[in-house]
Amino acid sequence: MDPIIVLSVVMLAVWAAGTWFDAPGWIHILLTAGVFLLTWRIVTKAAKPPASGKR
């Protein structure tokens, strides 16, 4: 699996766990960054041209 996708999922999991407790306001940056990284990586991964076979 792609490390950027793993990082974004970890960030979202930490954010979700942090919202159950009395978390400071800066923890919501993890939500913003996690969603951004996940969306960015999925879009850029889909935009790559298919790899051509070796000759």
C-alpha positions as CSV (number, residue, x, y, z in Angstrom):
1,M,0.0,0.0,0.0
2,D,1.1,3.5,-0.6
3,P,2.8,5.2,2.4
4,I,1.0,8.5,1.8
5,I,-2.4,6.7,2.0
6,V,-1.3,4.9,5.2
7,L,-0.1,8.2,6.7
8,S,-3.5,9.9,5.9
9,V,-5.5,7.0,7.4
10,V,-3.3,7.2,10.6
11,M,-3.9,10.9,10.8
12,L,-7.6,10.4,10.5
13,A,-7.6,7.7,13.1
14,V,-5.6,9.9,15.5
15,W,-8.1,12.8,14.9
16,A,-11.0,10.4,15.5
17,A,-9.5,9.2,18.7
18,G,-8.7,12.7,19.8
19,T,-12.3,14.0,19.4
20,W,-13.5,11.5,22.0
21,F,-11.4,13.3,24.7
22,D,-11.1,17.0,25.5
23,A,-8.8,17.7,22.7
24,P,-7.4,21.1,21.8
25,G,-8.5,22.9,18.7
26,W,-5.3,22.2,16.8
27,I,-6.2,18.5,16.5
28,H,-8.7,19.4,13.8
29,I,-5.7,20.2,11.6
30,L,-5.2,16.4,11.4
31,L,-8.7,16.1,9.8
32,T,-7.9,18.7,7.2
33,A,-4.4,17.3,6.4
34,G,-5.6,13.7,6.4
35,V,-8.5,14.3,4.0
36,F,-6.3,16.5,1.8
37,L,-3.5,13.9,1.6
38,L,-6.0,11.0,0.9
39,T,-7.8,12.9,-1.8
40,W,-4.6,14.2,-3.4
41,R,-3.0,10.8,-3.5
42,I,-6.1,9.1,-5.0
43,V,-6.4,11.8,-7.7
44,T,-2.7,11.8,-8.6
45,K,-2.6,8.0,-8.6
46,A,-5.5,7.8,-11.0
47,A,-4.0,10.5,-13.3
48,K,-0.8,8.6,-14.0
49,P,-0.6,7.1,-17.5
50,P,-0.6,3.3,-17.6
51,A,2.8,1.7,-17.6
52,S,3.8,0.3,-21.0
53,G,5.1,-3.3,-21.2
54,K,8.8,-4.0,-21.8
55,R,9.9,-4.8,-25.2
